[in-house]
């Protein structure tokens, strides 16, 4: 067999071990062909399990070592790695979790990792806005930092994560009737998260869609009324600046 077809056959065997590949491998003095091949197939799965455990430490603690190992191997069997960098391999792990709290814990934990790995970008400062004439403010459009993510969670996934990572213990998964909006982002080298009020969740979505400051304040009238909408918009803007959520204006 030529080298390229042999390499492809070996890769297929590592993904899904099968008898045909053993005919292409010579037996050694200590192991037959099947056992020699199993060394590579087993090492491949062990490394992927290790990578998933590194990306999901809270889920691993919540499930326990044995259940997490079984989940990881089920995921590996269903979705062989196609990534050169294993950092991105486990993005879809939550799909295998039938329990909503645990699936959301996986989503939340992955979002924190994405926030940490997000691209760097300069931050908008209050001083950058000080010299803007009042007449220009209605048409200002603000950009979210690349690390900013918004999640809708029906469970106490953030509590599960905090208990696992900070206290090294399990917490009781709980579900809610309605999804609550959460924000995940990075400031400096540390990911942050917090629950959002309904008006702020709407405002951040409006920013992400490119709405200008006038449209933002107009939409906030639903919660703050005609008299308080502009004040609420300014308050949110101050909070976003302090928390490092915005990039410089275009």
Buried (B, 14 or more C-beta within 10 A) or exposed (E): EEEEEEEEBBEBBBBEBEEEBBEBBEEEEEEEBEEBBBEEBEEBBBEBBEBBBEBBBBBBBBBEEEEBBEBBBEBBEEBBBEEEEBBBBBBEBBEBBEEBBBBBBBBBBBBBBBBEEBEEBEBBEEEBBEEEEEEEBEEBBBBBBBBBBBBEBBBBBBBBBBBBEEEEEBBEBEEEEEEBBBBBBBBEEEBBBEEBEEBBBBBBEBBEEEBBBBBBBBBBBEBBEEEBBBEBBEBBBEEBBEBBBBBEEE
